[in-house]
Amino acid sequence: ALNMVRSILLYDGECSFCTCWVEWLKVTTKDKVECLPSQSSCERFPQILIEDCERSIHWVDLKGNVFKGAEAIFRILACVLGRTWPLWMYENAPGFALVTEGCYQMVSKNRKLLRFVC
């Protein structure tokens, strides 16, 4: 059993862009989500490969289910009352998941160039 009190977000702690946006998520979720750099925590989650952590954030819910990319962000936001609509859109609006995952991958591949955005 995982025995987690909060869900967990794994992110690239060596990326200033990622770290900045994780700080925003911490404030937005009112610390309902534990945020851990993947460099120091992937061994805690052997089902998540280090290479995958370098490409995408990963969110582990209280049941141990793992989500990544845009879906992970929408699930994290859904932890906060009033922020459930992005996940609803992701799950129900035709094309929304495809477009948001494509955008996520584009940002992820160019995050070192985008560090000034945050």
N, CA, C and O atoms as a GROMACS GRO file, in nm:
protein
  472
    1ALA      N    1   0.084  -0.119   0.000
    1ALA     CA    2   0.000   0.000   0.000
    1ALA      C    3   0.088   0.125   0.000
    1ALA      O    4   0.195   0.127   0.060
    2LEU      N    5   0.041   0.227  -0.068
    2LEU     CA    6   0.120   0.350  -0.080
    2LEU      C    7   0.118   0.435   0.046
    2LEU      O    8   0.219   0.496   0.081
    3ASN      N    9   0.005   0.439   0.116
    3ASN     CA   10  -0.006   0.514   0.241
    3ASN      C   11   0.032   0.662   0.222
    3ASN      O   12   0.113   0.716   0.297
    4MET      N   13  -0.029   0.726   0.122
    4MET     CA   14  -0.001   0.866   0.093
    4MET      C   15  -0.113   0.953   0.151
    4MET      O   16  -0.231   0.918   0.146
    5VAL      N   17  -0.075   1.066   0.205
    5VAL     CA   18  -0.171   1.162   0.257
    5VAL      C   19  -0.217   1.258   0.147
    5VAL      O   20  -0.333   1.297   0.141
    6ARG      N   21  -0.122   1.294   0.060
    6ARG     CA   22  -0.152   1.383  -0.054
    6ARG      C   23  -0.108   1.315  -0.182
    6ARG      O   24  -0.019   1.229  -0.182
    7SER      N   25  -0.170   1.354  -0.292
    7SER     CA   26  -0.122   1.306  -0.421
    7SER      C   27   0.015   1.369  -0.445
    7SER      O   28   0.052   1.466  -0.379
    8ILE      N   29   0.089   1.312  -0.540
    8ILE     CA   30   0.228   1.356  -0.560
    8ILE      C   31   0.253   1.394  -0.706
    8ILE      O   32   0.216   1.321  -0.798
    9LEU      N   33   0.315   1.509  -0.724
    9LEU     CA   34   0.358   1.556  -0.856
    9LEU      C   35   0.508   1.540  -0.864
    9LEU      O   36   0.582   1.592  -0.780
   10LEU      N   37   0.554   1.469  -0.966
   10LEU     CA   38   0.698   1.457  -0.993
   10LEU      C   39   0.731   1.548  -1.111
   10LEU      O   40   0.663   1.545  -1.213
   11TYR      N   41   0.834   1.629  -1.095
   11TYR     CA   42   0.872   1.725  -1.200
   11TYR      C   43   1.023   1.734  -1.209
   11TYR      O   44   1.094   1.688  -1.119
   12ASP      N   45   1.072   1.794  -1.316
   12ASP     CA   46   1.216   1.812  -1.336
   12ASP      C   47   1.265   1.928  -1.248
   12ASP      O   48   1.246   2.045  -1.282
   13GLY      N   49   1.326   1.894  -1.138
   13GLY     CA   50   1.374   1.994  -1.043
   13GLY      C   51   1.494   2.073  -1.092
   13GLY      O   52   1.533   2.171  -1.029
   14GLU      N   53   1.553   2.031  -1.204
   14GLU     CA   54   1.668   2.103  -1.260
   14GLU      C   55   1.627   2.202  -1.368
   14GLU      O   56   1.711   2.270  -1.427
   15CYS      N   57   1.497   2.210  -1.395
   15CYS     CA   58   1.445   2.298  -1.499
   15CYS      C   59   1.378   2.419  -1.433
   15CYS      O   60   1.282   2.404  -1.358
   16SER      N   61   1.430   2.540  -1.462
   16SER     CA   62   1.375   2.660  -1.398
   16SER      C   63   1.231   2.685  -1.444
   16SER      O   64   1.150   2.734  -1.366
   17PHE      N   65   1.199   2.654  -1.570
   17PHE     CA   66   1.063   2.669  -1.621
   17PHE      C   67   0.968   2.579  -1.542
   17PHE      O   68   0.862   2.623  -1.497
   18CYS      N   69   1.007   2.452  -1.525
   18CYS     CA   70   0.924   2.355  -1.452
   18CYS      C   71   0.906   2.398  -1.307
   18CYS      O   72   0.794   2.397  -1.254
   19THR      N   73   1.015   2.436  -1.243
   19THR     CA   74   1.012   2.476  -1.102
   19THR      C   75   0.920   2.595  -1.081
   19THR      O   76   0.845   2.600  -0.984
   20CYS      N   77   0.926   2.692  -1.171
   20CYS     CA   78   0.842   2.810  -1.162
   20CYS      C   79   0.694   2.773  -1.170
   20CYS      O   80   0.613   2.820  -1.089
   21TRP      N   81   0.658   2.689  -1.267
   21TRP     CA   82   0.518   2.651  -1.282
   21TRP      C   83   0.470   2.561  -1.169
   21TRP      O   84   0.352   2.564  -1.134
   22VAL      N   85   0.559   2.481  -1.113
   22VAL     CA   86   0.523   2.398  -0.997
   22VAL      C   87   0.492   2.488  -0.878
   22VAL      O   88   0.401   2.459  -0.800
   23GLU      N   89   0.567   2.597  -0.862
   23GLU     CA   90   0.537   2.692  -0.754
   23GLU      C   91   0.396   2.750  -0.772
   23GLU      O   92   0.323   2.766  -0.674
   24TRP      N   93   0.359   2.780  -0.896
   24TRP     CA   94   0.223   2.830  -0.924
   24TRP      C   95   0.120   2.724  -0.887
   24TRP      O   96   0.017   2.755  -0.828
   25LEU      N   97   0.147   2.598  -0.923
   25LEU     CA   98   0.054   2.489  -0.890
   25LEU      C   99   0.040   2.471  -0.740
   25LEU      O  100  -0.070   2.444  -0.691
   26LYS      N  101   0.150   2.486  -0.665
   26LYS     CA  102   0.144   2.474  -0.519
   26LYS      C  103   0.049   2.577  -0.460
   26LYS      O  104  -0.034   2.546  -0.375
   27VAL      N  105   0.063   2.701  -0.507
   27VAL     CA  106  -0.024   2.810  -0.459
   27VAL      C  107  -0.168   2.783  -0.501
   27VAL      O  108  -0.260   2.797  -0.420
   28THR      N  109  -0.188   2.745  -0.626
   28THR     CA  110  -0.322   2.721  -0.680
   28THR      C  111  -0.393   2.607  -0.609
   28THR      O  112  -0.513   2.616  -0.582
   29THR      N  113  -0.320   2.501  -0.578
   29THR     CA  114  -0.383   2.384  -0.514
   29THR      C  115  -0.382   2.395  -0.362
   29THR      O  116  -0.426   2.304  -0.292
   30LYS      N  117  -0.331   2.506  -0.312
   30LYS     CA  118  -0.325   2.529  -0.167
   30LYS      C  119  -0.253   2.414  -0.095
   30LYS      O  120  -0.295   2.370   0.012
   31ASP      N  121  -0.145   2.367  -0.157
   31ASP     CA  122  -0.061   2.259  -0.103
   31ASP      C  123  -0.135   2.127  -0.083
   31ASP      O  124  -0.097   2.047   0.003
   32LYS      N  125  -0.241   2.104  -0.161
   32LYS     CA  126  -0.311   1.975  -0.154
   32LYS      C  127  -0.233   1.866  -0.227
   32LYS      O  128  -0.261   1.748  -0.212
   33VAL      N  129  -0.134   1.908  -0.306
   33VAL     CA  130  -0.052   1.816  -0.384
   33VAL      C  131   0.092   1.830  -0.338
   33VAL      O  132   0.144   1.941  -0.327
   34GLU      N  133   0.158   1.716  -0.310
   34GLU     CA  134   0.299   1.718  -0.274
   34GLU      C  135   0.380   1.723  -0.402
   34GLU      O  136   0.359   1.642  -0.492
   35CYS      N  137   0.473   1.816  -0.411
   35CYS     CA  138   0.554   1.833  -0.532
   35CYS      C  139   0.697   1.792  -0.503
   35CYS      O  140   0.762   1.846  -0.413
   36LEU      N  141   0.747   1.695  -0.580
   36LEU     CA  142   0.881   1.642  -0.558
   36LEU      C  143   0.962   1.643  -0.687
   36LEU      O  144   0.910   1.606  -0.792
   37PRO      N  145   1.088   1.686  -0.680
   37PRO     CA  146   1.174   1.677  -0.799
   37PRO      C  147   1.193   1.530  -0.835
   37PRO      O  148   1.222   1.447  -0.749
   38SER      N  149   1.178   1.498  -0.962
   38SER     CA  150   1.191   1.359  -1.005
   38SER      C  151   1.331   1.305  -0.982
   38SER      O  152   1.349   1.185  -0.964
   39GLN      N  153   1.432   1.393  -0.983
   39GLN     CA  154   1.570   1.349  -0.966
   39GLN      C  155   1.590   1.278  -0.832
   39GLN      O  156   1.675   1.190  -0.820
   40SER      N  157   1.513   1.317  -0.731
   40SER     CA  158   1.533   1.258  -0.598
   40SER      C  159   1.418   1.166  -0.555
   40SER      O  160   1.419   1.115  -0.443
   41SER      N  161   1.321   1.144  -0.643
   41SER     CA  162   1.206   1.067  -0.597
   41SER      C  163   1.160   0.955  -0.689
   41SER      O  164   1.069   0.880  -0.654
   42CYS      N  165   1.220   0.942  -0.807
   42CYS     CA  166   1.174   0.837  -0.899
   42CYS      C  167   1.194   0.697  -0.843
   42CYS      O  168   1.119   0.605  -0.876
   43GLU      N  169   1.297   0.680  -0.756
   43GLU     CA  170   1.317   0.547  -0.698
   43GLU      C  171   1.201   0.509  -0.606
   43GLU      O  172   1.177   0.391  -0.581
   44ARG      N  173   1.130   0.608  -0.556
   44ARG     CA  174   1.012   0.583  -0.472
   44ARG      C  175   0.896   0.529  -0.557
   44ARG      O  176   0.804   0.466  -0.505
   45PHE      N  177   0.902   0.555  -0.687
   45PHE     CA  178   0.799   0.511  -0.780
   45PHE      C  179   0.865   0.433  -0.894
   45PHE      O  180   0.885   0.486  -1.003
   46PRO      N  181   0.898   0.306  -0.869
   46PRO     CA  182   0.973   0.228  -0.969
   46PRO      C  183   0.897   0.207  -1.100
   46PRO      O  184   0.957   0.175  -1.202
   47GLN      N  185   0.765   0.225  -1.098
   47GLN     CA  186   0.686   0.209  -1.221
   47GLN      C  187   0.705   0.327  -1.316
   47GLN      O  188   0.663   0.320  -1.432
   48ILE      N  189   0.768   0.435  -1.270
   48ILE     CA  190   0.790   0.553  -1.352
   48ILE      C  191   0.938   0.559  -1.390
   48ILE      O  192   1.025   0.568  -1.303
   49LEU      N  193   0.966   0.555  -1.520
   49LEU     CA  194   1.104   0.558  -1.566
   49LEU      C  195   1.163   0.699  -1.560
   49LEU      O  196   1.093   0.797  -1.585
   50ILE      N  197   1.290   0.707  -1.525
   50ILE     CA  198   1.360   0.837  -1.516
   50ILE      C  199   1.349   0.912  -1.649
   50ILE      O  200   1.328   1.034  -1.650
   51GLU      N  201   1.365   0.840  -1.761
   51GLU     CA  202   1.358   0.905  -1.893
   51GLU      C  203   1.220   0.968  -1.914
   51GLU      O  204   1.209   1.075  -1.974
   52ASP      N  205   1.115   0.902  -1.866
   52ASP     CA  206   0.980   0.957  -1.878
   52ASP      C  207   0.965   1.083  -1.792
   52ASP      O  208   0.899   1.179  -1.832
   53CYS      N  209   1.028   1.082  -1.675
   53CYS     CA  210   1.024   1.200  -1.587
   53CYS      C  211   1.093   1.319  -1.652
   53CYS      O  212   1.056   1.433  -1.626
   54GLU      N  213   1.192   1.294  -1.734
   54GLU     CA  214   1.264   1.403  -1.801
   54GLU      C  215   1.181   1.464  -1.915
   54GLU      O  216   1.206   1.577  -1.956
   55ARG      N  217   1.083   1.388  -1.966
   55ARG     CA  218   1.000   1.436  -2.076
   55ARG      C  219   0.869   1.499  -2.031
   55ARG      O  220   0.811   1.582  -2.102
   56SER      N  221   0.823   1.460  -1.911
   56SER     CA  222   0.688   1.500  -1.872
   56SER      C  223   0.672   1.496  -1.721
   56SER      O  224   0.734   1.414  -1.652
   57ILE      N  225   0.587   1.584  -1.670
   57ILE     CA  226   0.553   1.572  -1.528
   57ILE      C  227   0.468   1.446  -1.510
   57ILE      O  228   0.404   1.399  -1.605
   58HIS      N  229   0.469   1.393  -1.391
   58HIS     CA  230   0.388   1.276  -1.356
   58HIS      C  231   0.314   1.307  -1.227
   58HIS      O  232   0.370   1.366  -1.134
   59TRP      N  233   0.188   1.268  -1.222
   59TRP     CA  234   0.108   1.287  -1.102
   59TRP      C  235   0.059   1.151  -1.056
   59TRP      O  236   0.002   1.075  -1.133
   60VAL      N  237   0.081   1.122  -0.928
   60VAL     CA  238   0.038   0.996  -0.869
   60VAL      C  239  -0.077   1.027  -0.774
   60VAL      O  240  -0.059   1.098  -0.676
   61ASP      N  241  -0.197   0.972  -0.805
   61ASP     CA  242  -0.311   0.999  -0.718
   61ASP      C  243  -0.305   0.911  -0.593
   61ASP      O  244  -0.215   0.829  -0.580
   62LEU      N  245  -0.399   0.929  -0.503
   62LEU     CA  246  -0.397   0.859  -0.375
   62LEU      C  247  -0.411   0.707  -0.389
   62LEU      O  248  -0.376   0.633  -0.298
   63LYS      N  249  -0.462   0.662  -0.504
   63LYS     CA  250  -0.476   0.517  -0.528
   63LYS      C  251  -0.353   0.459  -0.596
   63LYS      O  252  -0.345   0.338  -0.618
   64GLY      N  253  -0.256   0.545  -0.630
   64GLY     CA  254  -0.135   0.499  -0.696
   64GLY      C  255  -0.141   0.502  -0.847
   64GLY      O  256  -0.047   0.458  -0.914
   65ASN      N  257  -0.252   0.554  -0.904
   65ASN     CA  258  -0.263   0.569  -1.049
   65ASN      C  259  -0.170   0.681  -1.094
   65ASN      O  260  -0.158   0.783  -1.027
   66VAL      N  261  -0.105   0.662  -1.208
   66VAL     CA  262  -0.008   0.759  -1.260
   66VAL      C  263  -0.062   0.823  -1.387
   66VAL      O  264  -0.107   0.755  -1.479
   67PHE      N  265  -0.055   0.956  -1.392
   67PHE     CA  266  -0.096   1.034  -1.509
   67PHE      C  267   0.020   1.126  -1.543
   67PHE      O  268   0.098   1.165  -1.456
   68LYS      N  269   0.031   1.163  -1.673
   68LYS     CA  270   0.142   1.250  -1.711
   68LYS      C  271   0.094   1.357  -1.810
   68LYS      O  272  -0.016   1.350  -1.864
   69GLY      N  273   0.180   1.455  -1.832
   69GLY     CA  274   0.153   1.559  -1.930
   69GLY      C  275   0.036   1.647  -1.894
   69GLY      O  276   0.010   1.677  -1.778
   70ALA      N  277  -0.037   1.690  -1.999
   70ALA     CA  278  -0.150   1.780  -1.981
   70ALA      C  279  -0.256   1.718  -1.890
   70ALA      O  280  -0.315   1.786  -1.806
   71GLU      N  281  -0.281   1.588  -1.907
   71GLU     CA  282  -0.381   1.522  -1.822
   71GLU      C  283  -0.344   1.534  -1.675
   71GLU      O  284  -0.431   1.557  -1.591
   72ALA      N  285  -0.216   1.519  -1.642
   72ALA     CA  286  -0.171   1.533  -1.504
   72ALA      C  287  -0.203   1.673  -1.451
   72ALA      O  288  -0.250   1.688  -1.338
   73ILE      N  289  -0.177   1.775  -1.532
   73ILE     CA  290  -0.206   1.913  -1.490
   73ILE      C  291  -0.354   1.931  -1.462
   73ILE      O  292  -0.392   1.990  -1.360
   74PHE      N  293  -0.439   1.881  -1.552
   74PHE     CA  294  -0.583   1.897  -1.534
   74PHE      C  295  -0.633   1.820  -1.412
   74PHE      O  296  -0.724   1.866  -1.343
   75ARG      N  297  -0.575   1.704  -1.384
   75ARG     CA  298  -0.613   1.626  -1.266
   75ARG      C  299  -0.566   1.695  -1.138
   75ARG      O  300  -0.636   1.692  -1.036
   76ILE      N  301  -0.449   1.758  -1.143
   76ILE     CA  302  -0.400   1.834  -1.028
   76ILE      C  303  -0.494   1.952  -1.001
   76ILE      O  304  -0.532   1.976  -0.886
   77LEU      N  305  -0.530   2.025  -1.105
   77LEU     CA  306  -0.621   2.140  -1.088
   77LEU      C  307  -0.756   2.095  -1.035
   77LEU      O  308  -0.821   2.170  -0.961
   78ALA      N  309  -0.800   1.974  -1.070
   78ALA     CA  310  -0.930   1.923  -1.024
   78ALA      C  311  -0.930   1.895  -0.874
   78ALA      O  312  -1.036   1.871  -0.816
   79CYS      N  313  -0.814   1.898  -0.811
   79CYS     CA  314  -0.806   1.882  -0.665
   79CYS      C  315  -0.862   2.005  -0.593
   79CYS      O  316  -0.887   2.001  -0.473
   80VAL      N  317  -0.880   2.113  -0.668
   80VAL     CA  318  -0.927   2.239  -0.610
   80VAL      C  319  -1.069   2.265  -0.657
   80VAL      O  320  -1.098   2.259  -0.777
   81LEU      N  321  -1.156   2.294  -0.564
   81LEU     CA  322  -1.294   2.326  -0.596
   81LEU      C  323  -1.299   2.442  -0.695
   81LEU      O  324  -1.232   2.544  -0.676
   82GLY      N  325  -1.378   2.428  -0.799
   82GLY     CA  326  -1.391   2.533  -0.899
   82GLY      C  327  -1.291   2.522  -1.013
   82GLY      O  328  -1.297   2.600  -1.108
   83ARG      N  329  -1.200   2.426  -1.005
   83ARG     CA  330  -1.098   2.409  -1.110
   83ARG      C  331  -1.114   2.275  -1.182
   83ARG      O  332  -1.017   2.220  -1.235
   84THR      N  333  -1.235   2.221  -1.182
   84THR     CA  334  -1.257   2.089  -1.241
   84THR      C  335  -1.289   2.095  -1.390
   84THR      O  336  -1.284   1.992  -1.458
   85TRP      N  337  -1.323   2.213  -1.443
   85TRP     CA  338  -1.365   2.220  -1.583
   85TRP      C  339  -1.256   2.179  -1.682
   85TRP      O  340  -1.291   2.119  -1.784
   86PRO      N  341  -1.125   2.208  -1.659
   86PRO     CA  342  -1.028   2.161  -1.759
   86PRO      C  343  -1.025   2.008  -1.772
   86PRO      O  344  -1.012   1.956  -1.882
   87LEU      N  345  -1.037   1.937  -1.660
   87LEU     CA  346  -1.039   1.790  -1.666
   87LEU      C  347  -1.165   1.742  -1.737
   87LEU      O  348  -1.160   1.647  -1.815
   88TRP      N  349  -1.277   1.808  -1.709
   88TRP     CA  350  -1.402   1.771  -1.778
   88TRP      C  351  -1.384   1.789  -1.928
   88TRP      O  352  -1.423   1.702  -2.006
   89MET      N  353  -1.325   1.901  -1.970
   89MET     CA  354  -1.300   1.926  -2.112
   89MET      C  355  -1.207   1.818  -2.169
   89MET      O  356  -1.231   1.767  -2.279
   90TYR      N  357  -1.102   1.785  -2.095
   90TYR     CA  358  -1.005   1.686  -2.140
   90TYR      C  359  -1.074   1.551  -2.164
   90TYR      O  360  -1.044   1.482  -2.262
   91GLU      N  361  -1.165   1.515  -2.076
   91GLU     CA  362  -1.231   1.384  -2.085
   91GLU      C  363  -1.351   1.382  -2.180
   91GLU      O  364  -1.390   1.275  -2.226
   92ASN      N  365  -1.410   1.498  -2.210
   92ASN     CA  366  -1.538   1.499  -2.283
   92ASN      C  367  -1.541   1.577  -2.414
   92ASN      O  368  -1.619   1.544  -2.503
   93ALA      N  369  -1.459   1.679  -2.429
   93ALA     CA  370  -1.465   1.762  -2.550
   93ALA      C  371  -1.380   1.700  -2.661
   93ALA      O  372  -1.260   1.681  -2.643
   94PRO      N  373  -1.442   1.668  -2.775
   94PRO     CA  374  -1.368   1.606  -2.885
   94PRO      C  375  -1.248   1.690  -2.926
   94PRO      O  376  -1.261   1.810  -2.952
   95GLY      N  377  -1.131   1.628  -2.932
   95GLY     CA  378  -1.010   1.694  -2.977
   95GLY      C  379  -0.933   1.769  -2.869
   95GLY      O  380  -0.815   1.799  -2.888
   96PHE      N  381  -0.997   1.799  -2.756
   96PHE     CA  382  -0.932   1.878  -2.651
   96PHE      C  383  -0.808   1.807  -2.596
   96PHE      O  384  -0.703   1.869  -2.581
   97ALA      N  385  -0.820   1.677  -2.568
   97ALA     CA  386  -0.706   1.601  -2.514
   97ALA      C  387  -0.591   1.599  -2.614
   97ALA      O  388  -0.476   1.621  -2.578
   98LEU      N  389  -0.622   1.574  -2.739
   98LEU     CA  390  -0.521   1.568  -2.844
   98LEU      C  391  -0.447   1.702  -2.857
   98LEU      O  392  -0.324   1.705  -2.865
   99VAL      N  393  -0.521   1.810  -2.860
   99VAL     CA  394  -0.462   1.943  -2.875
   99VAL      C  395  -0.378   1.980  -2.752
   99VAL      O  396  -0.266   2.029  -2.766
  100THR      N  397  -0.432   1.957  -2.633
  100THR     CA  398  -0.359   1.997  -2.512
  100THR      C  399  -0.234   1.912  -2.491
  100THR      O  400  -0.132   1.962  -2.444
  101GLU      N  401  -0.241   1.783  -2.525
  101GLU     CA  402  -0.122   1.698  -2.513
  101GLU      C  403  -0.016   1.741  -2.616
  101GLU      O  404   0.103   1.741  -2.586
  102GLY      N  405  -0.061   1.777  -2.736
  102GLY     CA  406   0.033   1.827  -2.837
  102GLY      C  407   0.100   1.955  -2.792
  102GLY      O  408   0.221   1.971  -2.808
  103CYS      N  409   0.023   2.046  -2.735
  103CYS     CA  410   0.079   2.171  -2.682
  103CYS      C  411   0.176   2.143  -2.567
  103CYS      O  412   0.283   2.202  -2.558
  104TYR      N  413   0.137   2.050  -2.479
  104TYR     CA  414   0.224   2.015  -2.367
  104TYR      C  415   0.358   1.964  -2.419
  104TYR      O  416   0.463   2.005  -2.370
  105GLN      N  417   0.355   1.874  -2.517
  105GLN     CA  418   0.479   1.818  -2.571
  105GLN      C  419   0.566   1.925  -2.637
  105GLN      O  420   0.688   1.922  -2.625
  106MET      N  421   0.502   2.019  -2.706
  106MET     CA  422   0.577   2.127  -2.771
  106MET      C  423   0.646   2.214  -2.665
  106MET      O  424   0.763   2.249  -2.680
  107VAL      N  425   0.574   2.248  -2.559
  107VAL     CA  426   0.631   2.328  -2.451
  107VAL      C  427   0.743   2.249  -2.382
  107VAL      O  428   0.850   2.303  -2.355
  108SER      N  429   0.717   2.121  -2.355
  108SER     CA  430   0.815   2.037  -2.287
  108SER      C  431   0.947   2.029  -2.365
  108SER      O  432   1.055   2.037  -2.307
  109LYS      N  433   0.937   2.014  -2.495
  109LYS     CA  434   1.058   2.003  -2.578
  109LYS      C  435   1.134   2.136  -2.587
  109LYS      O  436   1.254   2.137  -2.615
  110ASN      N  437   1.066   2.248  -2.563
  110ASN     CA  438   1.127   2.380  -2.576
  110ASN      C  439   1.136   2.455  -2.443
  110ASN      O  440   1.153   2.577  -2.442
  111ARG      N  441   1.123   2.383  -2.332
  111ARG     CA  442   1.113   2.451  -2.202
  111ARG      C  443   1.237   2.531  -2.164
  111ARG      O  444   1.227   2.631  -2.093
  112LYS      N  445   1.353   2.489  -2.209
  112LYS     CA  446   1.474   2.566  -2.177
  112LYS      C  447   1.472   2.702  -2.246
  112LYS      O  448   1.524   2.800  -2.193
  113LEU      N  449   1.412   2.708  -2.365
  113LEU     CA  450   1.397   2.836  -2.435
  113LEU      C  451   1.287   2.921  -2.373
  113LEU      O  452   1.288   3.044  -2.385
  114LEU      N  453   1.190   2.856  -2.306
  114LEU     CA  454   1.072   2.926  -2.252
  114LEU      C  455   1.089   2.968  -2.106
  114LEU      O  456   0.994   3.018  -2.045
  115ARG      N  457   1.206   2.949  -2.050
  115ARG     CA  458   1.223   2.977  -1.906
  115ARG      C  459   1.190   3.122  -1.870
  115ARG      O  460   1.155   3.151  -1.755
  116PHE      N  461   1.200   3.213  -1.966
  116PHE     CA  462   1.169   3.354  -1.941
  116PHE      C  463   1.019   3.380  -1.929
  116PHE      O  464   0.978   3.487  -1.884
  117VAL      N  465   0.936   3.284  -1.969
  117VAL     CA  466   0.791   3.300  -1.967
  117VAL      C  467   0.738   3.303  -1.825
  117VAL      O  468   0.633   3.362  -1.798
  118CYS      N  469   0.809   3.241  -1.735
  118CYS     CA  470   0.759   3.227  -1.599
  118CYS      C  471   0.808   3.338  -1.508
  118CYS      O  472   0.775   3.341  -1.390
   0.00000   0.00000   0.00000
